[in-house]
Amino acid sequence: HKFFFQASNPGQFENDTDVLWQRGHVPETTVYHGRVGINTDAPDEALVVCGNAKVMGRVMHPSDSRAKQNIREVDTNEQLRRITQMRLVEYDYKPEFASVMGIKDT
């Protein structure tokens, strides 16, 4: 993989020790050690995209059935008993988070 960077501050990427991108151990992979922000200079997670994202392929998530095996039915009565022991909460988003994320109904 090749990455091209255009720094707004000339010389910003001149120090090779500051480069956090590296070739991965698996063929055709690239690794970045740190947080990546797209349209933000303050990412607070591994990847933060402020704007729309287009995915031309599948997005895998740990809850995706394609990532699981040994899926089987469970005892419904036992599961309902467990649900009655759960702690249920309501909440409001913090205004500063809602504003940044474009959430209107907090």
C-alpha positions, 0 to 999 in steps of 0.5 A: 500500500502507498500513502500520500500525505500533504502537510499543511505545515511544510516539514510537518512529516520530515522526522522519520521517528514521527511516522506511525504507519508501518507495513503489517505482518500480513501481506498487503496490510498497513498498520497505524499505531494511534488514533485516526481522524477524518475531518477532525483533528481530535479523534477520541477513538481508534477511527473517527469519521466526521461526515459520511462514509461510503463502504464498497463491500461488507462491514464486519461487526462482532455481532454479525452472524458471519463472525460466529459459529455454534449458534443454537436456540436457547431456553426462552424462559431462562432468558426472560428470567435473566432479562428481568434481572437486568439494570435498565437505564435512560440517558441524555447525551452530553450537549458537547458530544451531541453537537459534534456528532450531529445528534439533535434528539439528545 
